[in-house]
Amino acid sequence: MVAGLLGCLHPPRPPLTSHDVIVQSIAATTTRTGLTVHAEPDTDTYPVGVKIPDAQMKALHDSGIPHRHDWHPEWNHTLNPHGT
């Protein structure tokens, strides 16, 4: 359903066949209100399997820094360095 809606809102784009095409598609995003997007590939490498201790995560949540949104809170959150 979402793909069908996006197809209605945006002109046809090339298939997402590489990271460059994906980044270029994101960077080409604009809105009627003037929002533009800057996107560039991140070629750095990052460690996998990093575990944050439960006590550290609890302290972070207790501080009010991460705000989980109502819609899919497991994915959507805002990090507010000043807390709530």
mmCIF file of the N, C-alpha and C atoms, coordinates in Angstrom:
data_MODEL
# 
_entry.id   MODEL 
# 
loop_
_atom_site.group_PDB 
_atom_site.id 
_atom_site.type_symbol 
_atom_site.label_atom_id 
_atom_site.label_alt_id 
_atom_site.label_comp_id 
_atom_site.label_asym_id 
_atom_site.label_entity_id 
_atom_site.label_seq_id 
_atom_site.pdbx_PDB_ins_code 
_atom_site.Cartn_x 
_atom_site.Cartn_y 
_atom_site.Cartn_z 
_atom_site.occupancy 
_atom_site.B_iso_or_equiv 
_atom_site.pdbx_formal_charge 
_atom_site.auth_seq_id 
_atom_site.auth_comp_id 
_atom_site.auth_asym_id 
_atom_site.auth_atom_id 
_atom_site.pdbx_PDB_model_num 
ATOM 1   N N  . MET A 1 1  ? 0.818  -1.194 0.000   1.00 0.00 ? 1  MET A N  1 
ATOM 2   C CA . MET A 1 1  ? 0.000  0.000  0.000   1.00 0.00 ? 1  MET A CA 1 
ATOM 3   C C  . MET A 1 1  ? 0.861  1.257  0.000   1.00 0.00 ? 1  MET A C  1 
ATOM 4   N N  . VAL A 1 2  ? 1.896  1.282  0.845   1.00 0.00 ? 2  VAL A N  1 
ATOM 5   C CA . VAL A 1 2  ? 2.755  2.466  0.907   1.00 0.00 ? 2  VAL A CA 1 
ATOM 6   C C  . VAL A 1 2  ? 3.447  2.695  -0.423  1.00 0.00 ? 2  VAL A C  1 
ATOM 7   N N  . ALA A 1 3  ? 3.959  1.630  -1.043  1.00 0.00 ? 3  ALA A N  1 
ATOM 8   C CA . ALA A 1 3  ? 4.643  1.795  -2.328  1.00 0.00 ? 3  ALA A CA 1 
ATOM 9   C C  . ALA A 1 3  ? 3.690  2.390  -3.352  1.00 0.00 ? 3  ALA A C  1 
ATOM 10  N N  . GLY A 1 4  ? 2.422  1.974  -3.335  1.00 0.00 ? 4  GLY A N  1 
ATOM 11  C CA . GLY A 1 4  ? 1.448  2.534  -4.256  1.00 0.00 ? 4  GLY A CA 1 
ATOM 12  C C  . GLY A 1 4  ? 1.232  4.018  -4.013  1.00 0.00 ? 4  GLY A C  1 
ATOM 13  N N  . LEU A 1 5  ? 1.193  4.415  -2.746  1.00 0.00 ? 5  LEU A N  1 
ATOM 14  C CA . LEU A 1 5  ? 1.021  5.826  -2.424  1.00 0.00 ? 5  LEU A CA 1 
ATOM 15  C C  . LEU A 1 5  ? 2.234  6.637  -2.839  1.00 0.00 ? 5  LEU A C  1 
ATOM 16  N N  . LEU A 1 6  ? 3.419  6.117  -2.581  1.00 0.00 ? 6  LEU A N  1 
ATOM 17  C CA . LEU A 1 6  ? 4.630  6.837  -2.964  1.00 0.00 ? 6  LEU A CA 1 
ATOM 18  C C  . LEU A 1 6  ? 4.711  7.015  -4.471  1.00 0.00 ? 6  LEU A C  1 
ATOM 19  N N  . GLY A 1 7  ? 4.272  6.007  -5.207  1.00 0.00 ? 7  GLY A N  1 
ATOM 20  C CA . GLY A 1 7  ? 4.282  6.115  -6.661  1.00 0.00 ? 7  GLY A CA 1 
ATOM 21  C C  . GLY A 1 7  ? 3.402  7.244  -7.154  1.00 0.00 ? 7  GLY A C  1 
ATOM 22  N N  . CYS A 1 8  ? 2.350  7.551  -6.422  1.00 0.00 ? 8  CYS A N  1 
ATOM 23  C CA . CYS A 1 8  ? 1.459  8.636  -6.810  1.00 0.00 ? 8  CYS A CA 1 
ATOM 24  C C  . CYS A 1 8  ? 2.058  10.003 -6.496  1.00 0.00 ? 8  CYS A C  1 
ATOM 25  N N  . LEU A 1 9  ? 2.916  10.066 -5.475  1.00 0.00 ? 9  LEU A N  1 
ATOM 26  C CA . LEU A 1 9  ? 3.429  11.345 -5.020  1.00 0.00 ? 9  LEU A CA 1 
ATOM 27  C C  . LEU A 1 9  ? 4.721  11.769 -5.705  1.00 0.00 ? 9  LEU A C  1 
ATOM 28  N N  . HIS A 1 10 ? 5.458  10.830 -6.229  1.00 0.00 ? 10 HIS A N  1 
ATOM 29  C CA . HIS A 1 10 ? 6.767  11.122 -6.804  1.00 0.00 ? 10 HIS A CA 1 
ATOM 30  C C  . HIS A 1 10 ? 6.810  10.688 -8.268  1.00 0.00 ? 10 HIS A C  1 
ATOM 31  N N  . PRO A 1 11 ? 7.563  11.407 -9.081  1.00 0.00 ? 11 PRO A N  1 
ATOM 32  C CA . PRO A 1 11 ? 7.723  10.958 -10.459 1.00 0.00 ? 11 PRO A CA 1 
ATOM 33  C C  . PRO A 1 11 ? 8.480  9.637  -10.494 1.00 0.00 ? 11 PRO A C  1 
ATOM 34  N N  . PRO A 1 12 ? 8.389  8.903  -11.586 1.00 0.00 ? 12 PRO A N  1 
ATOM 35  C CA . PRO A 1 12 ? 9.102  7.619  -11.670 1.00 0.00 ? 12 PRO A CA 1 
ATOM 36  C C  . PRO A 1 12 ? 10.599 7.822  -11.450 1.00 0.00 ? 12 PRO A C  1 
ATOM 37  N N  . ARG A 1 13 ? 11.195 6.911  -10.737 1.00 0.00 ? 13 ARG A N  1 
ATOM 38  C CA . ARG A 1 13 ? 12.629 6.951  -10.452 1.00 0.00 ? 13 ARG A CA 1 
ATOM 39  C C  . ARG A 1 13 ? 13.250 5.655  -10.941 1.00 0.00 ? 13 ARG A C  1 
ATOM 40  N N  . PRO A 1 14 ? 14.565 5.650  -11.119 1.00 0.00 ? 14 PRO A N  1 
ATOM 41  C CA . PRO A 1 14 ? 15.213 4.396  -11.528 1.00 0.00 ? 14 PRO A CA 1 
ATOM 42  C C  . PRO A 1 14 ? 15.106 3.362  -10.415 1.00 0.00 ? 14 PRO A C  1 
ATOM 43  N N  . PRO A 1 15 ? 15.198 2.083  -10.747 1.00 0.00 ? 15 PRO A N  1 
ATOM 44  C CA . PRO A 1 15 ? 15.155 1.048  -9.714  1.00 0.00 ? 15 PRO A CA 1 
ATOM 45  C C  . PRO A 1 15 ? 16.304 1.233  -8.715  1.00 0.00 ? 15 PRO A C  1 
ATOM 46  N N  . LEU A 1 16 ? 16.070 0.865  -7.476  1.00 0.00 ? 16 LEU A N  1 
ATOM 47  C CA . LEU A 1 16 ? 17.087 1.022  -6.439  1.00 0.00 ? 16 LEU A CA 1 
ATOM 48  C C  . LEU A 1 16 ? 18.078 -0.135 -6.536  1.00 0.00 ? 16 LEU A C  1 
ATOM 49  N N  . THR A 1 17 ? 19.053 0.027  -7.426  1.00 0.00 ? 17 THR A N  1 
ATOM 50  C CA . THR A 1 17 ? 19.976 -1.058 -7.746  1.00 0.00 ? 17 THR A CA 1 
ATOM 51  C C  . THR A 1 17 ? 21.341 -0.919 -7.083  1.00 0.00 ? 17 THR A C  1 
ATOM 52  N N  . SER A 1 18 ? 21.625 0.204  -6.432  1.00 0.00 ? 18 SER A N  1 
ATOM 53  C CA . SER A 1 18 ? 22.917 0.387  -5.780  1.00 0.00 ? 18 SER A CA 1 
ATOM 54  C C  . SER A 1 18 ? 22.772 1.414  -4.665  1.00 0.00 ? 18 SER A C  1 
ATOM 55  N N  . HIS A 1 19 ? 23.768 1.472  -3.801  1.00 0.00 ? 19 HIS A N  1 
ATOM 56  C CA . HIS A 1 19 ? 23.744 2.482  -2.741  1.00 0.00 ? 19 HIS A CA 1 
ATOM 57  C C  . HIS A 1 19 ? 23.717 3.886  -3.330  1.00 0.00 ? 19 HIS A C  1 
ATOM 58  N N  . ASP A 1 20 ? 24.470 4.107  -4.403  1.00 0.00 ? 20 ASP A N  1 
ATOM 59  C CA . ASP A 1 20 ? 24.504 5.439  -5.014  1.00 0.00 ? 20 ASP A CA 1 
ATOM 60  C C  . ASP A 1 20 ? 23.123 5.862  -5.509  1.00 0.00 ? 20 ASP A C  1 
ATOM 61  N N  . VAL A 1 21 ? 22.403 4.945  -6.147  1.00 0.00 ? 21 VAL A N  1 
ATOM 62  C CA . VAL A 1 21 ? 21.062 5.268  -6.651  1.00 0.00 ? 21 VAL A CA 1 
ATOM 63  C C  . VAL A 1 21 ? 20.128 5.570  -5.483  1.00 0.00 ? 21 VAL A C  1 
ATOM 64  N N  . ILE A 1 22 ? 20.252 4.799  -4.398  1.00 0.00 ? 22 ILE A N  1 
ATOM 65  C CA . ILE A 1 22 ? 19.407 5.027  -3.227  1.00 0.00 ? 22 ILE A CA 1 
ATOM 66  C C  . ILE A 1 22 ? 19.703 6.395  -2.620  1.00 0.00 ? 22 ILE A C  1 
ATOM 67  N N  . VAL A 1 23 ? 20.984 6.713  -2.435  1.00 0.00 ? 23 VAL A N  1 
ATOM 68  C CA . VAL A 1 23 ? 21.362 8.005  -1.842  1.00 0.00 ? 23 VAL A CA 1 
ATOM 69  C C  . VAL A 1 23 ? 20.911 9.154  -2.743  1.00 0.00 ? 23 VAL A C  1 
ATOM 70  N N  . GLN A 1 24 ? 21.081 9.007  -4.054  1.00 0.00 ? 24 GLN A N  1 
ATOM 71  C CA . GLN A 1 24 ? 20.645 10.055 -4.988  1.00 0.00 ? 24 GLN A CA 1 
ATOM 72  C C  . GLN A 1 24 ? 19.133 10.239 -4.929  1.00 0.00 ? 24 GLN A C  1 
ATOM 73  N N  . SER A 1 25 ? 18.395 9.144  -4.793  1.00 0.00 ? 25 SER A N  1 
ATOM 74  C CA . SER A 1 25 ? 16.933 9.242  -4.693  1.00 0.00 ? 25 SER A CA 1 
ATOM 75  C C  . SER A 1 25 ? 16.523 9.966  -3.416  1.00 0.00 ? 25 SER A C  1 
ATOM 76  N N  . ILE A 1 26 ? 17.193 9.660  -2.313  1.00 0.00 ? 26 ILE A N  1 
ATOM 77  C CA . ILE A 1 26 ? 16.898 10.346 -1.054  1.00 0.00 ? 26 ILE A CA 1 
ATOM 78  C C  . ILE A 1 26 ? 17.244 11.826 -1.183  1.00 0.00 ? 26 ILE A C  1 
ATOM 79  N N  . ALA A 1 27 ? 18.405 12.122 -1.751  1.00 0.00 ? 27 ALA A N  1 
ATOM 80  C CA . ALA A 1 27 ? 18.861 13.511 -1.876  1.00 0.00 ? 27 ALA A CA 1 
ATOM 81  C C  . ALA A 1 27 ? 17.958 14.336 -2.788  1.00 0.00 ? 27 ALA A C  1 
ATOM 82  N N  . ALA A 1 28 ? 17.253 13.691 -3.698  1.00 0.00 ? 28 ALA A N  1 
ATOM 83  C CA . ALA A 1 28 ? 16.374 14.404 -4.625  1.00 0.00 ? 28 ALA A CA 1 
ATOM 84  C C  . ALA A 1 28 ? 15.018 14.729 -4.005  1.00 0.00 ? 28 ALA A C  1 
ATOM 85  N N  . THR A 1 29 ? 14.792 14.334 -2.768  1.00 0.00 ? 29 THR A N  1 
ATOM 86  C CA . THR A 1 29 ? 13.511 14.548 -2.100  1.00 0.00 ? 29 THR A CA 1 
ATOM 87  C C  . THR A 1 29 ? 13.290 16.031 -1.799  1.00 0.00 ? 29 THR A C  1 
ATOM 88  N N  . THR A 1 30 ? 12.113 16.515 -2.114  1.00 0.00 ? 30 THR A N  1 
ATOM 89  C CA . THR A 1 30 ? 11.696 17.867 -1.753  1.00 0.00 ? 30 THR A CA 1 
ATOM 90  C C  . THR A 1 30 ? 10.220 17.816 -1.361  1.00 0.00 ? 30 THR A C  1 
ATOM 91  N N  . THR A 1 31 ? 9.741  18.871 -0.738  1.00 0.00 ? 31 THR A N  1 
ATOM 92  C CA . THR A 1 31 ? 8.319  18.959 -0.414  1.00 0.00 ? 31 THR A CA 1 
ATOM 93  C C  . THR A 1 31 ? 7.765  20.269 -0.952  1.00 0.00 ? 31 THR A C  1 
ATOM 94  N N  . ARG A 1 32 ? 6.452  20.363 -0.962  1.00 0.00 ? 32 ARG A N  1 
ATOM 95  C CA . ARG A 1 32 ? 5.799  21.600 -1.421  1.00 0.00 ? 32 ARG A CA 1 
ATOM 96  C C  . ARG A 1 32 ? 6.146  22.788 -0.528  1.00 0.00 ? 32 ARG A C  1 
ATOM 97  N N  . THR A 1 33 ? 6.501  22.512 0.732   1.00 0.00 ? 33 THR A N  1 
ATOM 98  C CA . THR A 1 33 ? 6.810  23.597 1.656   1.00 0.00 ? 33 THR A CA 1 
ATOM 99  C C  . THR A 1 33 ? 8.280  23.993 1.636   1.00 0.00 ? 33 THR A C  1 
ATOM 100 N N  . GLY A 1 34 ? 9.079  23.363 0.770   1.00 0.00 ? 34 GLY A N  1 
ATOM 101 C CA . GLY A 1 34 ? 10.464 23.785 0.599   1.00 0.00 ? 34 GLY A CA 1 
ATOM 102 C C  . GLY A 1 34 ? 11.519 22.943 1.295   1.00 0.00 ? 34 GLY A C  1 
ATOM 103 N N  . LEU A 1 35 ? 11.115 21.855 1.956   1.00 0.00 ? 35 LEU A N  1 
ATOM 104 C CA . LEU A 1 35 ? 12.096 20.985 2.578   1.00 0.00 ? 35 LEU A CA 1 
ATOM 105 C C  . LEU A 1 35 ? 12.993 20.373 1.511   1.00 0.00 ? 35 LEU A C  1 
ATOM 106 N N  . THR A 1 36 ? 14.279 20.399 1.743   1.00 0.00 ? 36 THR A N  1 
ATOM 107 C CA . THR A 1 36 ? 15.220 19.686 0.878   1.00 0.00 ? 36 THR A CA 1 
ATOM 108 C C  . THR A 1 36 ? 16.031 18.755 1.764   1.00 0.00 ? 36 THR A C  1 
ATOM 109 N N  . VAL A 1 37 ? 16.633 17.750 1.161   1.00 0.00 ? 37 VAL A N  1 
ATOM 110 C CA . VAL A 1 37 ? 17.359 16.731 1.896   1.00 0.00 ? 37 VAL A CA 1 
ATOM 111 C C  . VAL A 1 37 ? 18.782 16.661 1.383   1.00 0.00 ? 37 VAL A C  1 
ATOM 112 N N  . HIS A 1 38 ? 19.727 16.586 2.302   1.00 0.00 ? 38 HIS A N  1 
ATOM 113 C CA . HIS A 1 38 ? 21.122 16.334 1.935   1.00 0.00 ? 38 HIS A CA 1 
ATOM 114 C C  . HIS A 1 38 ? 21.403 14.884 2.292   1.00 0.00 ? 38 HIS A C  1 
ATOM 115 N N  . ALA A 1 39 ? 21.944 14.135 1.372   1.00 0.00 ? 39 ALA A N  1 
ATOM 116 C CA . ALA A 1 39 ? 22.285 12.736 1.629   1.00 0.00 ? 39 ALA A CA 1 
ATOM 117 C C  . ALA A 1 39 ? 23.616 12.421 0.968   1.00 0.00 ? 39 ALA A C  1 
ATOM 118 N N  . GLU A 1 40 ? 24.408 11.637 1.649   1.00 0.00 ? 40 GLU A N  1 
ATOM 119 C CA . GLU A 1 40 ? 25.669 11.167 1.080   1.00 0.00 ? 40 GLU A CA 1 
ATOM 120 C C  . GLU A 1 40 ? 25.968 9.798  1.665   1.00 0.00 ? 40 GLU A C  1 
ATOM 121 N N  . PRO A 1 41 ? 26.665 8.970  0.910   1.00 0.00 ? 41 PRO A N  1 
ATOM 122 C CA . PRO A 1 41 ? 26.946 7.627  1.422   1.00 0.00 ? 41 PRO A CA 1 
ATOM 123 C C  . PRO A 1 41 ? 27.906 7.677  2.610   1.00 0.00 ? 41 PRO A C  1 
ATOM 124 N N  . ASP A 1 42 ? 27.702 6.808  3.551   1.00 0.00 ? 42 ASP A N  1 
ATOM 125 C CA . ASP A 1 42 ? 28.595 6.645  4.697   1.00 0.00 ? 42 ASP A CA 1 
ATOM 126 C C  . ASP A 1 42 ? 29.382 5.367  4.446   1.00 0.00 ? 42 ASP A C  1 
ATOM 127 N N  . THR A 1 43 ? 30.643 5.504  4.137   1.00 0.00 ? 43 THR A N  1 
ATOM 128 C CA . THR A 1 43 ? 31.466 4.332  3.799   1.00 0.00 ? 43 THR A CA 1 
ATOM 129 C C  . THR A 1 43 ? 32.275 3.819  4.983   1.00 0.00 ? 43 THR A C  1 
ATOM 130 N N  . ASP A 1 44 ? 32.066 4.407  6.170   1.00 0.00 ? 44 ASP A N  1 
ATOM 131 C CA . ASP A 1 44 ? 32.771 3.924  7.360   1.00 0.00 ? 44 ASP A CA 1 
ATOM 132 C C  . ASP A 1 44 ? 32.284 2.526  7.724   1.00 0.00 ? 44 ASP A C  1 
ATOM 133 N N  . THR A 1 45 ? 33.085 1.806  8.475   1.00 0.00 ? 45 THR A N  1 
ATOM 134 C CA . THR A 1 45 ? 32.674 0.504  8.989   1.00 0.00 ? 45 THR A CA 1 
ATOM 135 C C  . THR A 1 45 ? 32.377 0.647  10.470  1.00 0.00 ? 45 THR A C  1 
ATOM 136 N N  . TYR A 1 46 ? 31.457 -0.138 10.952  1.00 0.00 ? 46 TYR A N  1 
ATOM 137 C CA . TYR A 1 46 ? 31.028 -0.062 12.341  1.00 0.00 ? 46 TYR A CA 1 
ATOM 138 C C  . TYR A 1 46 ? 31.013 -1.462 12.933  1.00 0.00 ? 46 TYR A C  1 
ATOM 139 N N  . PRO A 1 47 ? 31.308 -1.576 14.226  1.00 0.00 ? 47 PRO A N  1 
ATOM 140 C CA . PRO A 1 47 ? 31.290 -2.901 14.858  1.00 0.00 ? 47 PRO A CA 1 
ATOM 141 C C  . PRO A 1 47 ? 29.861 -3.449 14.913  1.00 0.00 ? 47 PRO A C  1 
ATOM 142 N N  . VAL A 1 48 ? 29.752 -4.745 14.847  1.00 0.00 ? 48 VAL A N  1 
ATOM 143 C CA . VAL A 1 48 ? 28.440 -5.392 14.965  1.00 0.00 ? 48 VAL A CA 1 
ATOM 144 C C  . VAL A 1 48 ? 28.371 -6.110 16.304  1.00 0.00 ? 48 VAL A C  1 
ATOM 145 N N  . GLY A 1 49 ? 27.173 -6.314 16.777  1.00 0.00 ? 49 GLY A N  1 
ATOM 146 C CA . GLY A 1 49 ? 26.972 -7.072 18.001  1.00 0.00 ? 49 GLY A CA 1 
ATOM 147 C C  . GLY A 1 49 ? 27.309 -6.321 19.274  1.00 0.00 ? 49 GLY A C  1 
ATOM 148 N N  . VAL A 1 50 ? 27.379 -4.995 19.211  1.00 0.00 ? 50 VAL A N  1 
ATOM 149 C CA . VAL A 1 50 ? 27.675 -4.213 20.413  1.00 0.00 ? 50 VAL A CA 1 
ATOM 150 C C  . VAL A 1 50 ? 26.465 -4.278 21.336  1.00 0.00 ? 50 VAL A C  1 
ATOM 151 N N  . LYS A 1 51 ? 26.690 -4.655 22.578  1.00 0.00 ? 51 LYS A N  1 
ATOM 152 C CA . LYS A 1 51 ? 25.606 -4.770 23.558  1.00 0.00 ? 51 LYS A CA 1 
ATOM 153 C C  . LYS A 1 51 ? 25.747 -3.658 24.593  1.00 0.00 ? 51 LYS A C  1 
ATOM 154 N N  . ILE A 1 52 ? 24.662 -2.938 24.817  1.00 0.00 ? 52 ILE A N  1 
ATOM 155 C CA . ILE A 1 52 ? 24.623 -1.904 25.843  1.00 0.00 ? 52 ILE A CA 1 
ATOM 156 C C  . ILE A 1 52 ? 24.093 -2.554 27.116  1.00 0.00 ? 52 ILE A C  1 
ATOM 157 N N  . PRO A 1 53 ? 24.818 -2.441 28.226  1.00 0.00 ? 53 PRO A N  1 
ATOM 158 C CA . PRO A 1 53 ? 24.343 -3.066 29.469  1.00 0.00 ? 53 PRO A CA 1 
ATOM 159 C C  . PRO A 1 53 ? 22.959 -2.538 29.868  1.00 0.00 ? 53 PRO A C  1 
ATOM 160 N N  . ASP A 1 54 ? 22.146 -3.428 30.446  1.00 0.00 ? 54 ASP A N  1 
ATOM 161 C CA . ASP A 1 54 ? 20.785 -3.064 30.848  1.00 0.00 ? 54 ASP A CA 1 
ATOM 162 C C  . ASP A 1 54 ? 20.771 -1.848 31.770  1.00 0.00 ? 54 ASP A C  1 
ATOM 163 N N  . ALA A 1 55 ? 21.712 -1.761 32.709  1.00 0.00 ? 55 ALA A N  1 
ATOM 164 C CA . ALA A 1 55 ? 21.746 -0.633 33.647  1.00 0.00 ? 55 ALA A CA 1 
ATOM 165 C C  . ALA A 1 55 ? 21.996 0.681  32.901  1.00 0.00 ? 55 ALA A C  1 
ATOM 166 N N  . GLN A 1 56 ? 22.846 0.645  31.889  1.00 0.00 ? 56 GLN A N  1 
ATOM 167 C CA . GLN A 1 56 ? 23.132 1.857  31.116  1.00 0.00 ? 56 GLN A CA 1 
ATOM 168 C C  . GLN A 1 56 ? 21.905 2.270  30.301  1.00 0.00 ? 56 GLN A C  1 
ATOM 169 N N  . MET A 1 57 ? 21.194 1.310  29.709  1.00 0.00 ? 57 MET A N  1 
ATOM 170 C CA . MET A 1 57 ? 19.973 1.625  28.960  1.00 0.00 ? 57 MET A CA 1 
ATOM 171 C C  . MET A 1 57 ? 18.897 2.171  29.888  1.00 0.00 ? 57 MET A C  1 
ATOM 172 N N  . LYS A 1 58 ? 18.766 1.584  31.091  1.00 0.00 ? 58 LYS A N  1 
ATOM 173 C CA . LYS A 1 58 ? 17.774 2.073  32.049  1.00 0.00 ? 58 LYS A CA 1 
ATOM 174 C C  . LYS A 1 58 ? 18.096 3.504  32.450  1.00 0.00 ? 58 LYS A C  1 
ATOM 175 N N  . ALA A 1 59 ? 19.364 3.800  32.709  1.00 0.00 ? 59 ALA A N  1 
ATOM 176 C CA . ALA A 1 59 ? 19.762 5.158  33.086  1.00 0.00 ? 59 ALA A CA 1 
ATOM 177 C C  . ALA A 1 59 ? 19.444 6.138  31.959  1.00 0.00 ? 59 ALA A C  1 
ATOM 178 N N  . LEU A 1 60 ? 19.677 5.726  30.719  1.00 0.00 ? 60 LEU A N  1 
ATOM 179 C CA . LEU A 1 60 ? 19.372 6.583  29.571  1.00 0.00 ? 60 LEU A CA 1 
ATOM 180 C C  . LEU A 1 60 ? 17.876 6.868  29.499  1.00 0.00 ? 60 LEU A C  1 
ATOM 181 N N  . HIS A 1 61 ? 17.062 5.822  29.626  1.00 0.00 ? 61 HIS A N  1 
ATOM 182 C CA . HIS A 1 61 ? 15.607 5.997  29.573  1.00 0.00 ? 61 HIS A CA 1 
ATOM 183 C C  . HIS A 1 61 ? 15.108 6.833  30.750  1.00 0.00 ? 61 HIS A C  1 
ATOM 184 N N  . ASP A 1 62 ? 15.658 6.593  31.938  1.00 0.00 ? 62 ASP A N  1 
ATOM 185 C CA . ASP A 1 62 ? 15.241 7.347  33.127  1.00 0.00 ? 62 ASP A CA 1 
ATOM 186 C C  . ASP A 1 62 ? 15.582 8.827  32.997  1.00 0.00 ? 62 ASP A C  1 
ATOM 187 N N  . SER A 1 63 ? 16.614 9.157  32.218  1.00 0.00 ? 63 SER A N  1 
ATOM 188 C CA . SER A 1 63 ? 17.032 10.552 32.052  1.00 0.00 ? 63 SER A CA 1 
ATOM 189 C C  . SER A 1 63 ? 16.082 11.338 31.148  1.00 0.00 ? 63 SER A C  1 
ATOM 190 N N  . GLY A 1 64 ? 15.225 10.625 30.400  1.00 0.00 ? 64 GLY A N  1 
ATOM 191 C CA . GLY A 1 64 ? 14.302 11.296 29.489  1.00 0.00 ? 64 GLY A CA 1 
ATOM 192 C C  . GLY A 1 64 ? 14.909 11.630 28.144  1.00 0.00 ? 64 GLY A C  1 
ATOM 193 N N  . ILE A 1 65 ? 16.133 11.183 27.884  1.00 0.00 ? 65 ILE A N  1 
ATOM 194 C CA . ILE A 1 65 ? 16.785 11.504 26.602  1.00 0.00 ? 65 ILE A CA 1 
ATOM 195 C C  . ILE A 1 65 ? 16.067 10.856 25.424  1.00 0.00 ? 65 ILE A C  1 
ATOM 196 N N  . PRO A 1 66 ? 15.797 9.543  25.444  1.00 0.00 ? 66 PRO A N  1 
ATOM 197 C CA . PRO A 1 66 ? 15.063 8.995  24.288  1.00 0.00 ? 66 PRO A CA 1 
ATOM 198 C C  . PRO A 1 66 ? 13.558 9.166  24.484  1.00 0.00 ? 66 PRO A C  1 
ATOM 199 N N  . HIS A 1 67 ? 12.916 9.723  23.493  1.00 0.00 ? 67 HIS A N  1 
ATOM 200 C CA . HIS A 1 67 ? 11.452 9.853  23.498  1.00 0.00 ? 67 HIS A CA 1 
ATOM 201 C C  . HIS A 1 67 ? 10.919 8.922  22.422  1.00 0.00 ? 67 HIS A C  1 
ATOM 202 N N  . ARG A 1 68 ? 10.173 7.917  22.830  1.00 0.00 ? 68 ARG A N  1 
ATOM 203 C CA . ARG A 1 68 ? 9.596  6.973  21.870  1.00 0.00 ? 68 ARG A CA 1 
ATOM 204 C C  . ARG A 1 68 ? 8.257  7.518  21.381  1.00 0.00 ? 68 ARG A C  1 
ATOM 205 N N  . HIS A 1 69 ? 8.052  7.462  20.087  1.00 0.00 ? 69 HIS A N  1 
ATOM 206 C CA . HIS A 1 69 ? 6.829  7.967  19.481  1.00 0.00 ? 69 HIS A CA 1 
ATOM 207 C C  . HIS A 1 69 ? 5.713  6.933  19.616  1.00 0.00 ? 69 HIS A C  1 
ATOM 208 N N  . ASP A 1 70 ? 4.477  7.397  19.526  1.00 0.00 ? 70 ASP A N  1 
ATOM 209 C CA . ASP A 1 70 ? 3.329  6.501  19.658  1.00 0.00 ? 70 ASP A CA 1 
ATOM 210 C C  . ASP A 1 70 ? 3.263  5.478  18.533  1.00 0.00 ? 70 ASP A C  1 
ATOM 211 N N  . TRP A 1 71 ? 3.642  5.898  17.319  1.00 0.00 ? 71 TRP A N  1 
ATOM 212 C CA . TRP A 1 71 ? 3.547  5.014  16.162  1.00 0.00 ? 71 TRP A CA 1 
ATOM 213 C C  . TRP A 1 71 ? 4.851  4.248  16.029  1.00 0.00 ? 71 TRP A C  1 
ATOM 214 N N  . HIS A 1 72 ? 4.821  2.939  16.177  1.00 0.00 ? 72 HIS A N  1 
ATOM 215 C CA . HIS A 1 72 ? 5.987  2.054  16.124  1.00 0.00 ? 72 HIS A CA 1 
ATOM 216 C C  . HIS A 1 72 ? 7.124  2.569  17.011  1.00 0.00 ? 72 HIS A C  1 
ATOM 217 N N  . PRO A 1 73 ? 6.898  2.626  18.313  1.00 0.00 ? 73 PRO A N  1 
ATOM 218 C CA . PRO A 1 73 ? 7.928  3.165  19.212  1.00 0.00 ? 73 PRO A CA 1 
ATOM 219 C C  . PRO A 1 73 ? 9.232  2.370  19.187  1.00 0.00 ? 73 PRO A C  1 
ATOM 220 N N  . GLU A 1 74 ? 9.179  1.110  18.743  1.00 0.00 ? 74 GLU A N  1 
ATOM 221 C CA . GLU A 1 74 ? 10.414 0.328  18.669  1.00 0.00 ? 74 GLU A CA 1 
ATOM 222 C C  . GLU A 1 74 ? 11.337 0.838  17.566  1.00 0.00 ? 74 GLU A C  1 
ATOM 223 N N  . TRP A 1 75 ? 10.784 1.606  16.607  1.00 0.00 ? 75 TRP A N  1 
ATOM 224 C CA . TRP A 1 75 ? 11.585 2.147  15.505  1.00 0.00 ? 75 TRP A CA 1 
ATOM 225 C C  . TRP A 1 75 ? 11.719 3.666  15.586  1.00 0.00 ? 75 TRP A C  1 
ATOM 226 N N  . ASN A 1 76 ? 10.690 4.336  16.036  1.00 0.00 ? 76 ASN A N  1 
ATOM 227 C CA . ASN A 1 76 ? 10.629 5.802  15.956  1.00 0.00 ? 76 ASN A CA 1 
ATOM 228 C C  . ASN A 1 76 ? 10.843 6.430  17.320  1.00 0.00 ? 76 ASN A C  1 
ATOM 229 N N  . HIS A 1 77 ? 11.934 7.134  17.436  1.00 0.00 ? 77 HIS A N  1 
ATOM 230 C CA . HIS A 1 77 ? 12.220 7.849  18.672  1.00 0.00 ? 77 HIS A CA 1 
ATOM 231 C C  . HIS A 1 77 ? 13.085 9.066  18.363  1.00 0.00 ? 77 HIS A C  1 
ATOM 232 N N  . THR A 1 78 ? 13.055 9.987  19.294  1.00 0.00 ? 78 THR A N  1 
ATOM 233 C CA . THR A 1 78 ? 13.862 11.197 19.209  1.00 0.00 ? 78 THR A CA 1 
ATOM 234 C C  . THR A 1 78 ? 14.819 11.190 20.378  1.00 0.00 ? 78 THR A C  1 
ATOM 235 N N  . LEU A 1 79 ? 16.085 11.520 20.107  1.00 0.00 ? 79 LEU A N  1 
ATOM 236 C CA . LEU A 1 79 ? 17.055 11.640 21.190  1.00 0.00 ? 79 LEU A CA 1 
ATOM 237 C C  . LEU A 1 79 ? 17.186 13.120 21.544  1.00 0.00 ? 79 LEU A C  1 
ATOM 238 N N  . ASN A 1 80 ? 16.764 13.456 22.747  1.00 0.00 ? 80 ASN A N  1 
ATOM 239 C CA . ASN A 1 80 ? 16.808 14.835 23.220  1.00 0.00 ? 80 ASN A CA 1 
ATOM 240 C C  . ASN A 1 80 ? 17.902 14.931 24.278  1.00 0.00 ? 80 ASN A C  1 
ATOM 241 N N  . PRO A 1 81 ? 19.062 15.535 23.955  1.00 0.00 ? 81 PRO A N  1 
ATOM 242 C CA . PRO A 1 81 ? 20.165 15.558 24.909  1.00 0.00 ? 81 PRO A CA 1 
ATOM 243 C C  . PRO A 1 81 ? 19.848 16.312 26.196  1.00 0.00 ? 81 PRO A C  1 
ATOM 244 N N  . HIS A 1 82 ? 18.802 17.109 26.209  1.00 0.00 ? 82 HIS A N  1 
ATOM 245 C CA . HIS A 1 82 ? 18.428 17.880 27.401  1.00 0.00 ? 82 HIS A CA 1 
ATOM 246 C C  . HIS A 1 82 ? 17.369 17.175 28.219  1.00 0.00 ? 82 HIS A C  1 
ATOM 247 N N  . GLY A 1 83 ? 16.921 16.005 27.795  1.00 0.00 ? 83 GLY A N  1 
ATOM 248 C CA . GLY A 1 83 ? 15.875 15.274 28.502  1.00 0.00 ? 83 GLY A CA 1 
ATOM 249 C C  . GLY A 1 83 ? 14.516 15.915 28.280  1.00 0.00 ? 83 GLY A C  1 
ATOM 250 N N  . THR A 1 84 ? 13.522 15.409 28.970  1.00 0.00 ? 84 THR A N  1 
ATOM 251 C CA . THR A 1 84 ? 12.162 15.938 28.798  1.00 0.00 ? 84 THR A CA 1 
ATOM 252 C C  . THR A 1 84 ? 11.860 17.041 29.765  1.00 0.00 ? 84 THR A C  1 
# 
